[in-house]
Amino acid sequence: MKKIVKQFFDFLLFSNIFMALCAVAQGLVTFYLIGSKPVYTVVALLFTATLGIYNFCILVSKPANPEKSPLVYIRCFYANYRLMVTITIVCILSLVPLFFLISTESRILLVFLAIISFCYGIPLFSFGDQKFGLRNIPGLKPFLITLVWTMSTVLLPILEAQDLHRTTISLHDITLLMAKRFLFIGALTIPFDIRDLFEDRKLGLKTIPVLIGEKGAYLFCQVMLAGYIILLFLFRNNGFSLDFWALTLTAFLAGWLIFKSKWQKNEYYYFFYMDGVLILQYVLLLVFNQFK
């Protein structure tokens, strides 16, 4: 029984289903904060697009001998290779009908994000004999990941809430929400590059940890979270509301997990605890809301 549970847990984490649920949770956080009912087309889009893109990026960068990879998630992913390919194809095909169920503005945004995502994962450009993608440009990798996550989990829900539920949100509030989400997700993205520091150096990827060192990268994460908390404090809608405390508590927990990741280098810590903060943020908002 224990073995079956572990296999299911590994599949959930390393097939990127858990990551797709994180994207859904962040979209639901946006709907909650703008006071709108969830748009389930957006929820489906976030799930299928995240799962499809993440799996696609792993498939196109298949190592020579994945079964011998030192990374657990690579071994687990390619142990279910046919299933992963099937899931990826289903996800990408399901985006077609979902694409035509959203507004024109959301379609333009989705096309823009899709172009960035594919250019990130595929080595489309060449310099001499070397091929590279956007991820190889110094310092661009975490910025692109954070930008895509921010725009998809903030801007896409807002556009659809405005179109379907006639929710009115000012440009100031949209910009502020995007800035806060960018800082929060950006702080959680960099530790993954710190974990992959040695491998990224070998591959020639100029990530933030490669450019400024491990200690500098950890400090940069904490500065981003501090900036996030400052924005929460300065732009409180209803004083020190329960929502403020839920978001602040999540930020402090994220900071603690990032600090602890200096010693915790196993993949379960990153894929479950670190990524799980994105789901926990929505859960805490719902729990704190029960006390209003």
FENKAWO-V220701 format. One record per backbone hydrogen bond with DSSP energy under -0.5 kcal/mol. NH is the residue of the N-H (numbers start at 1). CO is the residue of the C=O. If there is no record, write none. Layout:
NH/CO, NH/CO
This chain:
5/1, 6/2, 7/3, 8/4, 9/5, 10/6, 11/7, 12/8, 13/9, 14/10, 15/11, 16/13, 17/12, 18/12, 20/16, 21/17, 22/18, 23/19, 24/20, 25/21, 26/22, 27/23, 28/24, 29/25, 30/26, 31/27, 32/28, 33/29, 34/30, 35/32, 36/31, 40/38, 42/39, 43/39, 44/40, 45/41, 46/42, 47/43, 48/44, 49/45, 50/46, 51/47, 52/48, 53/49, 54/50, 55/51, 56/52, 57/53, 58/54, 59/55, 60/56, 61/57, 62/59, 66/63, 68/65, 69/66, 75/71, 76/72, 77/73, 78/74, 79/75, 80/76, 80/77, 81/78, 84/80, 85/81, 86/82, 87/83, 88/84, 89/85, 90/86, 91/87, 92/88, 93/89, 94/90, 95/91, 95/92, 96/93, 97/93, 98/94, 99/95, 100/96, 101/98, 102/99, 107/103, 108/104, 109/105, 110/106, 111/107, 112/108, 113/109, 114/110, 115/111, 116/112, 117/113, 118/114, 119/115, 120/116, 121/117, 122/118, 124/122, 125/132, 127/130, 130/127, 132/125, 134/119, 135/120, 136/133, 137/134, 139/206, 140/137, 141/137, 143/139, 144/140, 145/141, 146/142, 147/143, 148/144, 149/145, 150/146, 151/147, 152/148, 153/149, 154/150, 155/150, 156/151, 158/154, 159/155, 160/156, 161/157, 162/158, 163/159, 164/160, 165/161, 167/161, 169/167, 174/170, 175/171, 176/172, 177/173, 178/174, 179/175, 180/176, 181/177, 182/178, 183/179, 184/180, 185/181, 186/182, 187/183, 188/184, 189/185, 190/186, 191/187, 192/189, 193/189, 193/190, 194/190, 195/191, 196/192, 197/194, 200/196, 201/197, 202/198, 203/199, 204/200, 205/200, 206/204, 207/205, 211/207, 212/208, 213/209, 217/213, 218/214, 219/215, 220/216, 221/217, 222/218, 223/219, 224/220, 225/221, 226/222, 227/223, 228/224, 229/225, 230/226, 231/227, 232/228, 233/229, 234/230, 235/231, 236/233, 238/239, 241/239, 245/241, 246/242, 247/243, 248/244, 249/245, 250/246, 251/247, 252/248, 253/249, 254/250, 255/251, 256/252, 257/253, 258/254, 259/255, 260/256, 261/257, 262/259, 263/260, 264/260, 265/263, 269/266, 270/266, 271/267, 272/268, 273/268, 273/269, 274/269, 275/270, 276/272, 277/273, 277/274, 278/275, 279/275, 279/276, 280/276, 281/277, 282/278, 282/279, 283/279, 284/280, 285/281, 286/282, 287/283, 288/284, 289/285, 290/286, 290/287, 291/288, 292/289
